Amino acid sequence: MKPNHYTAEQIVKILEQAERGEQTVGAVCREHGVAEATFYRWRKTYAGMSVAEARRRKELEKENGRLKRLLAERMLEVDALKEVLAKKADGCRATRDSGRSGGLWMFGSSGV
């Protein structure tokens, strides 16, 4: 995916320029080298926001992405630990079960 060439502040300024009505949306888009579809997507996302609000939104999106990655890593770790514990438990059951049956057979045959 192509990186965003515009900061949140620049996007808000472009949207405000179009809202003033001095130029058409098409003219504003041509002036800034932006597709109209991109302009309308920005307007849907940033409509009515101030520069500070847009900056805060970007920060929150970045933090949210970091937290999602951390959660995914922890979930993988938990899953791996569950697999290790399950294998360990299966190994212990097999050893414990074989020891019991062997011991009972030996004691049962001696007539004790």
N, C-alpha and C positions, 0 to 999 in steps of 0.2 A: 504494500500500500504506500502511496506517495505521501511524504510528510506534509504537514500543514505549513504553508508558506506565510500564513497570516496569524498574528497573535490575537488573543481575545479582544484586546483593546482596538486593534485595527479593524476587526470584524464589526465591533460595535460602532465605530466611526463610519464605516461604509454603510451600515444599516441606517444610521442617523442621517447620512447624506441623502439616501434615497427617500427617507420619510419626510424630509423637508419639502420634497416635491419640486425642487428647482430643475431636476433632470428626471428622465424616465429611468425605470429600473434597467432597461437595456443599455442606456448611455452610461449609467454608473458602473455596470458590469464590464462594459468595454473599457472604460477608463482605468479600471483596476485589474483587468485581465482575468476576470472570473466568469464562469459560466452562469447563466441565469438559474439553472437547477441548483447550483451551489449556493447562490444568493438566497433562494427560497428555503433551502435547507438551513442555512444560517439564521434566517428570519424566524423559522419555526423553533430553533434552539435558543436563540439569544433575544427574541422579541421582548422589548420593554426593559432589558437589563441595563444597568449602569456598567461602567468600566470595572469598578471594584467588584461588583457581583459576578461579572463574567470571569474575572481573574480568580475569584474564590471558587467558582464552578470548575474551572480547569484544575485547580489544586485538589479539589475533592475527587475529581475523576482520576487524577494521578494516584492519590492515596487509595482510592477504592481498588484500582488495578493492582497495586502493591499488596493490599490485604487479600485480594482474591488469589494471587499467586502464592502467598504464604499459606492460606487455607488449603489450597490444592497440594502443596508440598506436605503439609501435616497429614492430610488424608492419605497420601501415598505412604508416608511413614507408618501410620496406624495400620494400614492394610498389610504392609510388609511384616510388621510385628505380629499381627494376628496369624499370618501364614506360618511364621516361625514357631509361635506358641502352639499352633495346631499340630505341626509336625512333631514338636517336642512331646506333646501330650499323647500322640499316637505311638511314639516310640516308648514312652513310659508305660502305657497300657499293655503293649505287647510284651515288654520285659516282665512286668508284674504278673500278667496272666500266665505266662509260661512258667514262672517260678512257682506259682500256686499249684498248678496241676501236676508238675513234676514232684513237688514235695508231698502232696496228698497220695500219689501213687506209691511213693516209697514207704510212707508210714502205713498205708493200708495193707501192704503186702507182708509186713513183718508181724502182723497180728497184734499190734499194740492197742 
